[in-house]
Amino acid sequence: MHIEYTPRGLLANLFRQGRKVAALFLLCVLGGVVYIVVAKPVYEASGSLLVKFGHNTPEQITHTGAEGGGIISQDDRREIMQSNLDILQSQSLLLDLVNETGPEKIYPGITEKVGTHDSPVQEAVRRLVSTDLTIKAAQSSNVIDIKMQNEDPELAARFIKRLMEVYIAKQAEIYDKPQTAFLAEQVKQASAKLEASQKKLEEFREKKGISSLDQELVELQRQRSEAGTASLETMDSAWDKLSDLQSEEKRLRAIYLSGSPEVIRAHQNVMLAETQLNSRQGDLKARAGSMTAKINRRIGVLEKERRAYDDLVRQVEIDEKNYKNYQANSEEAQINESLKQKNITSVVVVDEPVVPVKPAYPRKLLVLALSLLAGTVLSIGTALVCEVYDQRFTAPEQIESALGIPVMASFNRDERYV
């Protein structure tokens, strides 16, 4: 049947289907009220833990290298937080806790529900993990939030508190196990290995006469360069002296006769200087060549032994680094053992769980609002559907739409004459 989609037409349709609209609306509202009255209240207890990062936390958590202890990356932080979340939600931890509390106390009647098909403890753990226990951490926070919903508010708070205690003990057992005896043995072995490699290096140095190969090579090259420079300087000095004597002889020849004693003496000095220069030149060349050859031979020996020397030095550096790593780990393990004995871990309780006063579910105002909304939508929709499938004419407009002719007059039916 034709429906007039105007405010007046819609209101008219609703009034014509008034009984159905009222019945459906009241039914939805009544259903919401019944649910609020009948539903058992569920309470939510919550608590939070802080996972500390820093140089005071256990070595297994913060150590990232011999030279970078206490500094962790964002990826490492996420992995650590996820590891702690996995421990909190581990099956073994929850099974022990449910056994300790009792599945019937957590979920009354669960034993009858599962019967002989399953274990009440296993079913209680599944319900906790799937619906009632929420454990999560913010992406950029070191705080882990724990929430539990249960009909018993005291049990919910007590369960979360006990979960925190068991988790901290478990976390300390997993992360803070120092293994001091093992690390002490590793330190002892690393120390012996370092002493052996140092001894080999010293024996090699004594045998080959090497103190420091690189420094000795630099010194030999400097001596070789200085030997050549010293020879050139000596020769230059001798040539300068000979040149001075020749100039003096030339000056005297310009003043005196060639047979004069002064000229003869100057000439003899020049001849003597030339003889000494030739003799010294050969001697210097021989000495410089001998020294250079000796230095070159020593450089060749050092270059030949370089590989063996470098291998020994590298082994000493590796053994020393390993020894320092084991020594640092051993010291940190001893500190962790002391912390564990005093019940100090990298996890602290930030927010202790308290017994909730108001139930978290059902949310009465929300249920009531949803029931009102559902009743309104359902009743209006039902009224429109009934009008569409109603074949009777209830308004002049419907006749005009169906027959295509105007309605001249209409009158109401008098129930008295029916």
C-alpha positions in Angstrom: 0.0 0.0 0.0 1.2 3.5 -0.7 2.8 5.3 2.3 3.1 9.1 2.5 6.6 9.8 3.6 5.9 13.1 5.3 5.9 13.9 9.0 2.1 13.9 9.0 1.9 10.7 7.0 4.4 8.9 9.1 2.6 9.9 12.3 -0.6 8.8 10.9 0.9 5.4 10.0 2.3 5.1 13.5 -1.1 5.9 15.1 -2.8 3.4 12.9 -0.3 0.7 14.1 -0.4 2.1 17.6 -0.9 -1.2 19.4 1.9 -3.0 17.6 4.3 0.0 18.0 3.5 0.3 21.8 3.8 -3.5 22.3 7.2 -3.8 20.6 8.5 -0.7 22.3 7.4 -1.9 25.7 8.8 -5.4 25.0 12.2 -4.1 24.2 12.3 -1.8 27.2 11.0 -4.6 29.4 13.7 -6.9 28.1 16.4 -4.4 29.0 15.0 -3.9 32.5 14.7 -7.6 33.1 18.3 -8.1 32.0 19.4 -5.4 34.4 17.5 -7.0 37.2 18.3 -10.6 36.5 22.0 -10.3 35.3 24.5 -11.0 38.0 26.9 -8.1 38.7 30.4 -8.5 37.5 33.2 -6.6 39.2 36.5 -5.6 37.7 39.7 -5.4 39.8 42.9 -4.0 38.3 46.6 -3.5 39.1 49.8 -2.5 37.3 53.5 -3.4 37.2 56.5 -1.4 36.1 59.4 -3.1 34.3 62.5 -1.1 35.0 65.3 -0.6 32.4 68.7 0.7 33.3 72.1 -0.1 34.7 70.5 -1.3 38.0 68.5 -4.0 36.4 69.7 -7.6 35.9 72.4 -8.2 33.4 70.3 -10.6 31.3 67.8 -7.7 30.7 70.0 -4.7 30.2 73.4 -6.0 29.0 73.9 -5.4 25.2 77.7 -5.7 24.9 81.0 -5.2 26.7 81.0 -1.5 25.9 77.2 -0.8 25.9 75.8 -2.2 29.1 72.7 -0.5 30.3 71.7 0.9 26.9 68.9 -0.9 25.0 67.2 -0.2 21.7 63.5 0.2 21.1 63.4 -3.3 19.5 65.1 -4.8 22.6 62.6 -2.9 24.9 59.6 -4.3 22.9 61.1 -7.8 23.1 61.6 -7.5 26.9 58.1 -6.3 27.4 56.6 -9.0 25.3 58.6 -11.6 27.2 57.2 -10.3 30.5 53.7 -10.4 29.0 54.2 -14.0 27.9 55.4 -15.0 31.4 52.3 -13.4 33.0 50.0 -15.3 30.6 51.9 -18.6 30.6 49.8 -21.7 31.1 52.0 -23.1 33.9 51.7 -19.9 36.0 48.0 -19.7 35.6 47.4 -23.4 36.2 49.3 -23.2 39.5 47.4 -20.1 40.5 44.0 -21.6 39.6 44.9 -24.8 41.5 45.9 -22.7 44.5 42.7 -20.6 44.4 40.4 -23.3 43.3 38.4 -23.4 40.1 35.0 -23.6 41.9 35.8 -20.4 43.8 36.6 -18.5 40.6 33.7 -20.0 38.6 31.1 -21.6 40.8 29.5 -24.6 39.2 32.3 -25.1 36.6 32.9 -28.7 37.7 29.3 -29.7 36.8 29.4 -27.8 33.5 32.5 -29.6 32.2 31.6 -32.9 33.7 34.0 -35.7 32.8 34.8 -34.3 29.4 37.4 -31.8 30.6 39.4 -30.6 33.6 37.8 -27.8 35.6 41.2 -26.2 36.1 41.9 -26.2 32.4 38.5 -24.8 31.6 39.0 -22.1 34.2 42.3 -21.1 32.7 40.8 -21.0 29.2 38.0 -18.7 30.4 40.4 -16.5 32.2 42.7 -16.1 29.1 39.8 -15.7 26.6 37.4 -13.4 28.5 38.0 -12.5 32.1 41.7 -11.8 32.4 43.3 -8.9 30.5 47.0 -8.3 30.5 48.5 -5.7 28.2 51.2 -3.0 27.9 51.1 0.3 26.1 53.4 0.5 23.0 55.5 3.3 24.4 55.3 2.5 28.1 57.0 0.1 30.6 53.9 -0.4 32.6 51.9 -3.6 32.4 48.2 -3.4 33.2 46.3 -6.4 34.6 42.5 -6.6 34.9 40.2 -9.4 36.0 36.4 -9.6 35.9 34.6 -11.8 38.4 31.3 -12.0 40.3 33.3 -11.9 43.6 35.0 -8.5 43.9 37.3 -9.7 46.8 38.4 -12.8 44.8 39.2 -10.7 41.7 41.4 -8.3 43.7 43.0 -11.2 45.6 43.7 -13.2 42.4 45.4 -10.2 40.7 47.6 -9.6 43.8 48.6 -13.2 44.0 49.3 -13.2 40.2 51.7 -10.3 40.7 53.5 -12.1 43.5 53.9 -15.3 41.6 54.9 -13.5 38.5 57.6 -11.5 40.3 59.0 -14.7 41.8 58.9 -16.4 38.4 60.5 -13.4 36.7 63.3 -13.4 39.3 63.8 -17.1 38.9 64.1 -16.8 35.1 66.1 -13.6 34.6 68.0 -13.2 37.9 69.5 -16.7 38.0 73.1 -15.6 38.3 75.1 -18.8 37.7 78.0 -17.4 39.7 79.9 -20.7 39.8 79.7 -21.1 36.1 80.8 -17.5 35.4 83.6 -17.8 38.0 84.9 -20.8 36.1 84.7 -18.9 32.9 86.7 -16.0 34.4 89.4 -18.5 35.5 89.6 -20.1 32.1 89.7 -16.7 30.3 92.5 -15.5 32.6 94.6 -18.6 32.0 94.1 -18.2 28.2 95.1 -14.6 28.4 98.2 -15.4 30.3 99.2 -18.1 27.8 98.7 -15.7 24.8 100.7 -13.0 26.5 103.5 -15.4 27.3 103.7 -16.5 23.7 103.9 -12.9 22.6 106.7 -12.1 25.0 108.6 -15.2 23.9 108.2 -14.2 20.3 109.5 -10.6 21.0 112.5 -11.9 22.9 113.4 -14.4 20.3 113.0 -11.9 17.4 114.3 -8.9 19.3 111.1 -7.0 18.8 109.6 -4.6 21.3 107.0 -3.0 19.2 107.0 -3.9 15.5 105.3 -0.8 14.2 107.3 1.6 16.3 110.6 -0.1 15.4 109.8 0.1 11.7 109.1 3.8 12.1 112.4 4.3 13.9 114.4 2.3 11.3 112.9 4.3 8.5 113.8 7.5 10.3 117.4 6.3 10.9 117.7 5.3 7.2 116.6 8.8 6.2 118.9 10.5 8.6 121.9 8.5 7.5 121.5 9.7 3.9 120.9 13.3 5.1 124.0 13.2 7.4 126.2 12.0 4.6 125.0 14.8 2.3 125.5 17.4 5.0 129.1 16.2 5.7 130.0 16.3 2.0 128.4 19.7 1.5 130.6 21.0 4.4 133.8 19.6 2.9 132.9 21.0 -0.5 132.3 24.4 1.0 135.8 24.3 2.8 137.5 23.3 -0.5 135.7 26.1 -2.3 136.9 28.6 0.3 140.5 27.4 0.0 140.4 27.7 -3.8 139.1 31.2 -3.6 141.9 32.1 -1.2 144.5 30.6 -3.6 143.1 32.6 -6.5 143.1 35.8 -4.5 146.8 35.2 -3.5 147.9 34.5 -7.0 146.4 37.8 -8.1 148.6 39.6 -5.5 151.8 37.5 -5.3 154.0 35.7 -7.8 153.4 32.1 -8.5 156.6 31.0 -6.8 156.0 33.0 -3.6 155.6 31.1 -0.3 152.1 32.4 0.2 150.9 31.0 -3.1 152.7 27.7 -2.6 151.2 27.3 0.9 147.7 28.1 -0.4 148.1 25.6 -3.3 149.3 22.9 -0.9 146.2 23.5 1.3 143.9 23.1 -1.7 145.6 19.9 -2.7 145.3 18.5 0.8 141.6 19.5 1.0 140.9 17.7 -2.3 142.7 14.6 -1.1 140.7 14.6 2.2 137.5 15.2 0.3 138.0 12.3 -2.0 139.0 10.1 0.9 136.1 11.2 3.0 133.6 10.9 0.1 134.4 7.3 -0.4 134.4 6.6 3.3 131.0 8.3 3.8 129.5 6.4 0.9 130.8 3.1 2.3 129.5 3.9 5.8 126.2 5.2 4.5 125.8 2.1 2.3 126.7 -0.3 5.1 124.3 1.4 7.5 121.4 1.6 5.0 121.9 -2.1 4.1 121.9 -3.0 7.8 118.7 -1.0 8.3 117.1 -2.6 5.2 118.0 -6.1 6.4 116.3 -5.3 9.7 113.2 -3.9 8.0 113.0 -7.0 5.9 113.2 -9.3 8.9 110.5 -7.3 10.7 108.2 -7.3 7.6 108.7 -11.0 7.3 107.6 -11.6 10.9 104.8 -9.1 10.7 102.0 -11.7 10.1 103.1 -13.9 13.0 103.5 -10.9 15.3 100.1 -9.4 14.3 98.4 -12.8 14.9 99.9 -13.0 18.4 98.9 -9.4 19.2 95.4 -10.0 17.9 95.0 -13.1 20.0 96.1 -11.2 23.1 93.5 -8.5 22.4 90.8 -11.1 21.9 91.6 -13.0 25.1 91.8 -9.7 27.0 88.4 -8.6 25.8 86.9 -12.0 26.6 88.4 -11.9 30.1 87.0 -8.4 30.7 83.5 -9.5 29.5 83.5 -12.6 31.8 84.8 -10.5 34.7 82.1 -7.9 34.2 79.3 -10.6 33.9 80.6 -12.3 37.0 80.5 -9.1 39.0 77.0 -8.4 37.8 75.9 -11.9 38.6 77.1 -11.5 42.1 75.2 -8.3 42.4 72.0 -10.0 41.0 72.4 -12.8 43.5 72.5 -10.3 46.3 69.4 -8.5 44.9 67.6 -11.8 44.6 68.3 -12.7 48.2 66.8 -9.4 49.2 63.8 -9.9 46.9 64.8 -7.0 44.7 63.9 -7.5 41.0 63.5 -5.4 37.9 59.7 -5.4 38.3 57.9 -3.3 40.9 54.2 -3.0 41.7 52.9 0.4 40.7 49.2 0.0 41.5 48.1 -2.5 44.1 44.7 -4.2 43.3 41.8 -3.0 45.5 38.4 -4.5 46.0 36.0 -2.8 43.5 32.9 -1.2 45.0 30.8 -0.7 41.9 30.1 -3.5 39.4 31.6 -3.1 36.0 28.8 -5.1 34.3 26.0 -4.8 33.5 26.2 -1.1 32.7 22.6 -0.2 33.6 22.4 3.2 31.9 23.9 1.8 28.7 21.6 -1.2 28.6 18.6 1.0 29.3 19.6 3.4 26.5 20.2 0.6 24.0 16.8 -1.0 24.9 15.0 2.3 24.3 16.8 2.8 21.0 16.1 -0.7 19.9 12.4 -0.4 20.9 12.1 2.8 19.0 13.8 1.6 15.8 12.0 -1.8 15.9 8.6 -0.4 16.5 8.8 2.2 13.8 10.2 -0.3 11.3 7.5 -2.8 12.1 4.8 -0.1 11.7 6.2 0.9 8.3 6.4 -2.8 7.1 2.8 -3.4 8.3 1.6 -0.4 6.4 3.4 -1.6 3.2 1.7 -5.0 3.3 -1.7 -3.7 4.4 -4.1 -3.8 1.4 -6.9 -1.7 3.0 -7.5 2.0 2.2 -7.1 4.1 5.3 -6.6 7.6 3.7 -8.0 9.5 0.7 -4.5 9.8 -0.7 -4.2 6.0 -1.0 -7.4 5.9 -3.2 -6.2 8.7 -5.4 -2.8 6.9 -5.9 -4.5 3.5 -6.6 -7.4 4.7 -8.9 -6.0 7.9 -10.4 -9.2 9.9 -9.6 -9.7 12.5 -7.0 -11.8 11.7 -3.9 -14.8 14.0 -3.6 -15.8 13.2 0.0 -15.0 10.8 2.9 -16.8 9.9 6.1 -16.0 7.9 9.2 -17.6 4.5 9.9 -20.1 4.6 12.8 -19.5 1.6 14.9 -23.1 1.8 16.2 -24.5 0.7 12.8 -22.1 -2.0 12.0 
